[in-house]
Amino acid sequence: MFSRPLFMRTVKSNYKVLLIITAVLSFYLIMICAVFTPKALGEMMNFMENMGEMSNMFGSMNSVIGFIGQGYYGMIAVMFPMIYCIVVGNKLIAAQVDKGSMAYLLSTPTKRNQITITNGIYSALSIAAMFAFITALGIGACSIFQPDELDIGKFLIFNLGAFLLMFAISGICYLSSCIFNQSRYSIAFGTGIPLAFFLFKMLAESSEELSFFKYLSLNTLFDPNGILMGESFALKFCILAAVGLVCYIIGIRVFREKDLPL
Amino acid sequence: MSVIKVEHLTKDYGMNKGVFDVSFEIEKGEVFGFLGPNGAGKTTTIRHILGFSRPQDGRCEVDGMDCWKKPDKILKQLGYLPGEIAFPNDMKGIQFIRFMARMQGMSGLGRAEELIKRFELDPSGSLKRMSKGMKQKIGIVCAFMHNPSILVLDEPTSGLDPLMQNVFVELIEEEKKAGKTILMSSHIFEEVEKTCDRVAMIRQGRIAATLQMDEIEHNKKKVFKLEFLQIEDYQRFLREQLDFQAADEGKKQVWVRVKDKDINAFIKVLANYPLKFLSEVKSTLEDYFMNFYGGDSNVQ
């Protein structure tokens, strides 16, 4: 069910995107760890308090983990990996069908399942590797810049959550890649749905009246703020994992059964 | 036992596109030509043999295995050359050949090196920068390198120069001697004529005819083309009791059909005429093909 040469090939043609996105994520994380020391944050808070009610919005930012949770896992650590999922998701299946190079894979004694499962494993593993690296980097960077300030337990939960959200998003991109034979449709759905989720979450957070949007978005299932305040997250994380898994499994089945225009 | 079997294959893409009730069988060791203009359904049929498409009706079998259900088993012993070559852009030719060898489950490169030499291919460059002909050669290497017993070749010589087309024909002849079963599609008559034992013609998704090549070669009637030196001779000749096919007064040329048993009488008649030349007009697949197309010469 797994093809080693194909996996190596998939790694080779996608590692550059993976490196670039991981580099961007690393850069922001180091910035946050290096610049937003408790002292700097304290000064910022004083400034914010003078601004009146706005300080509520930054309520949870008075610790390193708070700032990382809000600024990093609330935005950057979701946005950039999402781009990765979209780009790679399309490349894994649909782009190869659209271009026709899939014909070469399928002209060898390789089952369709072998191709989809191998590339699906790459997709999930590469995202896991990305967050594993970010976890290690975050812990390392904080121990250098602000020893003993980081709540490592929460930091691990953030990374797990962000990974599971991305696993679900990548599942959507992958499913769309398996369904459509043309890149443009695969990209349209593989970008449209995750982007809508991303925007719905932002809308839901922007005002009380729009808060119902949170029910329309997968992204609300990973809520760094809630985790900081001690809300339970286990069920939400399970839903994310399940959504991802189901998308991958459906994608594999759809691709096995469909006509290929090769 | 037939190696490749297509039974009542139907796939309707709408707008009269697709294949309709296509049936043929290819025996072991046979070279089978699949001839038709662009868009006639050659590639659609091949797509089903490779297991890329599910038949709407009918079925395809290779070695008794269903092409839709067991393509991976079939492909262990089948070499495929796609009609439209689409390689990954980010690889060099030789990297791609090595990758395909690994995907085939080969330990080394098999016949690849021999084939590369034969086709005078330099696979060290990037696939992206290769010409159509070079890509075609890479495709040929990939189809033949694991020495499969069945070959499915979709327009194999497209993009090759005449010299390389000859190299390819030699390769096919060798494979034929080695007992391989070959299905070859083409829209070029000569290509199929040189190599195939049997030919199916497909038109608008339907098989128009299946012909044994010897039937064409051993036709009991032959057509001769004659050109006369003098216009008077030309006019006098047309009054002979012969089976005239065509005549061109301007060129002083006449096409005559002669039965093999009448050939000596024909030569005696000719002895009375000063000729510029005499040649046999070979009855080609094209002639047969034209019949099906009602003389529409726009088939290439």
Interface residues (C-beta under 8 A of the other chain):
Chain A: S3 P5 L6 R9 K12 S13 Q96 K99 G100 S101 A103 Y104 L105 L106 S107 T108 P109 T110 K111 Q114 E257 D259 L260 P261 L262
Chain B: R47 L50 G51 F52 S53 R54 P71 D72 K73 L75 K76 L78 Y80 P82 E84 A86 F87 P88 D90 F99 M100 R102 M103 Q104 G105 C142 A143
